[in-house]
Structures are given as C-alpha cells and as structure tokens.
Amino acid sequence: QLLKEQEGELKTLQEQFSRCQEERDQLQTELEQKQQEAERRNAMYEEELGGQQDLVRAMKRRVLELIQEKDDLWQKAQQLSSMAPGCCVDCSKIFGRLSRRYPCRLCGGLVCHACSVDYKKRERRCPPCSEKGEVQS
C-alpha cells in the first residue's frame, strides 16, 4: 500500500514535471520572440538615429553658411557706411556731435532727425522708402 501511495505521488510529480517543462519551453519561445522583436526595434532606432545625426550635421553646416553670409553682409554694410558716414541721404546734412544719424529701417541709409519720416524707433524711414511704401499700399 505504501508502494502504491508512492507510485501515485511519483505520477503526480511526473505530471507536474512535464507541465513545468512545457511551460519552460513556451516561455523560452516567448523569450526568443521578444529578443528578436527587441533586435528589430534596436536596428530601426539605430537607423533613425543615423538619419537624425545626418540632419543635425546638415543643419550645423547651414548655420555656418548663414553666419558666413551674415558676416559678409555686415562687412558690406560697414563698407557702405564708412564711405559716406557723415551726411544725410535726403538733405545731405553733415552729421556732427550734436546732430544724430538714424538708419532707415528699410534700406539702411542714414537720415537726420528732420528727414526721418516716422519718429517711432521701429518704423523710422528715409523719405524715398516712405514714398515707396505709400505707393505700394
């Protein structure tokens, strides 16, 4: 009778063992699938990262080009302002210590206070530019 009890226990243990093995196999296949999915995602992210890095490099190059262009334009503006720094575009008044010069917000030409059309700082213009603006509107 003891032998039969032990044989019954042995059968239940064997059944549990076989269920555990099946569960282990199932978990192993799930793990392999998850690893393959993770590798695919990793490859996709690496590709996207490479594209982003290329985009960043292109943007840096463009920023450097724009800075160079700005510097070139600044140098041209400095050369133009140094050629005739002392007189108004409209009335040819010579600027001194007491007469102030104002740059036109549209063309960059220098005008005196009397010739500037709009006295607001942001919209100060020389007479030719203000005439052009009135004609356009």
C-alpha positions as MATLAB code, in Angstrom:
seq = 'QLLKEQEGELKTLQEQFSRCQEERDQLQTELEQKQQEAERRNAMYEEELGGQQDLVRAMKRRVLELIQEKDDLWQKAQQLSSMAPGCCVDCSKIFGRLSRRYPCRLCGGLVCHACSVDYKKRERRCPPCSEKGEVQS';
ca = [
       0.000    0.000    0.000;
       2.893    2.337    0.780;
       4.333    1.447   -2.595;
       1.073    2.366   -4.325;
       0.949    5.704   -2.498;
       4.497    6.456   -3.532;
       3.760    5.434   -7.120;
       0.743    7.805   -7.096;
       2.935   10.605   -5.767;
       5.536    9.770   -8.405;
       2.909   10.041  -11.164;
       1.691   13.415   -9.891;
       5.243   14.651   -9.626;
       5.987   13.428  -13.157;
       2.860   15.195  -14.428;
       3.920   18.392  -12.662;
       7.404   17.993  -14.080;
       6.069   17.559  -17.631;
       3.799   20.631  -17.198;
       6.790   22.620  -15.930;
       8.845   21.526  -18.942;
       6.036   22.538  -21.325;
       5.728   25.891  -19.565;
       9.507   26.342  -19.712;
       9.505   25.598  -23.457;
       6.657   28.048  -24.005;
       8.441   30.744  -22.003;
      11.657   30.046  -23.911;
       9.905   30.582  -27.270;
       8.292   33.785  -25.969;
      11.688   34.994  -24.791;
      13.227   34.314  -28.204;
      10.382   36.173  -29.918;
      10.794   39.143  -27.581;
      14.552   39.181  -28.205;
      14.006   39.171  -31.979;
      11.494   41.995  -31.648;
      13.923   43.959  -29.474;
      16.698   43.461  -32.037;
      14.402   44.686  -34.833;
      13.451   47.750  -32.810;
      17.089   48.401  -31.952;
      18.035   48.227  -35.643;
      15.182   50.578  -36.515;
      16.221   53.040  -33.798;
      19.855   52.893  -34.920;
      18.779   53.705  -38.477;
      16.599   56.577  -37.289;
      19.419   57.866  -35.086;
      21.766   57.837  -38.077;
      19.227   59.878  -40.050;
      18.860   62.344  -37.184;
      22.639   62.709  -36.917;
      22.835   63.422  -40.655;
      20.115   66.027  -40.263;
      21.954   67.667  -37.347;
      25.168   67.794  -39.399;
      23.312   69.366  -42.321;
      21.717   71.927  -40.014;
      25.087   72.810  -38.487;
      26.540   73.313  -41.973;
      23.599   75.539  -42.892;
      24.009   77.580  -39.701;
      27.686   78.098  -40.518;
      26.771   79.159  -44.061;
      24.214   81.626  -42.721;
      26.718   83.030  -40.240;
      29.246   83.485  -43.035;
      26.594   85.160  -45.200;
      25.630   87.465  -42.316;
      29.271   88.374  -41.771;
      29.700   89.144  -45.469;
      26.605   91.346  -45.463;
      27.762   93.058  -42.275;
      31.126   93.814  -43.848;
      29.400   95.233  -46.943;
      27.168   97.395  -44.740;
      30.195   98.613  -42.796;
      31.980   99.479  -46.039;
      28.946  101.388  -47.305;
      28.525  103.280  -44.058;
      32.231  104.083  -43.927;
      32.176  105.589  -47.430;
      29.776  108.371  -46.504;
      29.333  108.282  -42.758;
      28.837  111.967  -42.332;
      25.819  113.073  -44.392;
      22.046  112.554  -44.608;
      20.693  110.628  -47.608;
      17.915  113.157  -48.236;
      19.187  116.654  -47.347;
      22.969  115.948  -47.323;
      23.277  117.484  -43.857;
      26.662  116.624  -42.347;
      26.390  114.722  -39.102;
      28.352  116.084  -36.208;
      28.443  115.623  -32.480;
      25.087  117.276  -31.893;
      23.206  116.053  -34.966;
      22.305  112.436  -34.711;
      22.011  109.996  -37.600;
      19.317  107.328  -37.805;
      19.396  104.280  -40.062;
      16.389  103.740  -42.322;
      14.658  100.519  -41.285;
      14.111   99.522  -44.915;
      17.233  100.431  -46.906;
      19.747  101.136  -44.136;
      20.558  104.625  -45.415;
      21.412  107.272  -42.820;
      18.980  110.163  -42.290;
      18.872  113.071  -39.890;
      16.083  113.613  -37.390;
      14.337  116.224  -39.556;
      14.306  113.976  -42.644;
      13.198  110.766  -40.961;
       9.539  110.267  -41.813;
       8.304  108.307  -38.816;
       9.715  109.183  -35.418;
       8.850  105.843  -33.871;
      12.075  103.959  -33.429;
      10.897  100.763  -35.091;
       9.484  102.400  -38.206;
      11.939  105.226  -38.874;
      12.336  105.595  -42.649;
      14.006  107.849  -45.160;
      11.726  109.849  -47.498;
      12.388  107.695  -50.615;
      11.479  104.498  -48.737;
       8.372  106.064  -47.211;
       7.228  107.175  -50.685;
       7.758  103.636  -51.975;
       5.782  102.275  -49.019;
       2.874  104.669  -49.656;
       2.820  103.758  -53.347;
       2.768  100.017  -52.539;
      -0.100  100.352  -50.058;
];
